[in-house]
Amino acid sequence: MFFKSQNIIDNQEYFIEDCNRVFDYFKSVFPNGDSTWSYSMYNIFCATSPSPIFYNLFKELNGYIREYVGHDDPLWMQAWLNYHMPDQVLDWHGHDWPHHGYICIDPKDTKTVFEDFEVENEIGLIYIGPGYKEHKVEVIKSYDTPRITLGFDIHTEETLPYEQFSLMPIL
């Protein structure tokens, strides 16, 4: 499913500023870490708290996730910052979670390629789909400031807490 966030469209420059701050802070705490591949160590919605625009995005995303899954059973989400230059975009990969999605903050001129379809990325686009679908990012036109998207996975099974600092409830 695809959704469009007017909040992101109307406040893109502020979202970019907040993401830049989070990335800088992330690098100071995890100097050798990668904000994408360290997804189990933080949640972008906690890292951007108490930003009003991220609060509104979180509320909006909760509604979209509920619409996508079609029920009110307990769900949890991990969400992280993808902050990439053209030579760092993600190659083929999948997610070992029932559902996966991403949010375009500053996607540049890129597309996300799945095995059976492609998505032209644009500001404010929110995609939610199956977690196991392999996908990658392709750069259509090079850029000189980071491409900024947020990735997220949705967990559907109750379990005991473990070495996961990133999951938070979907309301």
Order of alpha helices (4+ residues) and beta strands (2+ residues): beta-alpha-alpha-alpha-beta-beta-beta-beta-beta-beta-beta-beta
